[in-house]
Amino acid sequence: MTVDSDFEKRLLGYGLLTAEILYRMPDHPRLLQSFLWQTEDLAPKFPELTRFLTFWEREIEGRIHAVRVAHQNLIEPAEFRYADGEFVMH
């Protein structure tokens, strides 16, 4: 029996990460531009975001000004509840 890797990642604590990257291009240094990026990542260290930002710094000419991060766990304890009763209907 195989376990879905997305489900396994959620159980390990991965959640939906949205990052807004504000950056400046060399040809328009006074203009602040925005790039949105989403992935599943593990808070609080964010290894996927760290890899992406390392790639950005190495490969993209736009100098990063700021990064805003929003993270939501996909499975939270509040989503699991025990049933208090049972209703039987005909």
Beta strands, then each sheet from edge to edge (+ up, - down):
strand 1: 14-25
strand 2: 28-42
strand 3: 63-73
sheet 1: 2+ 1- 3+
end
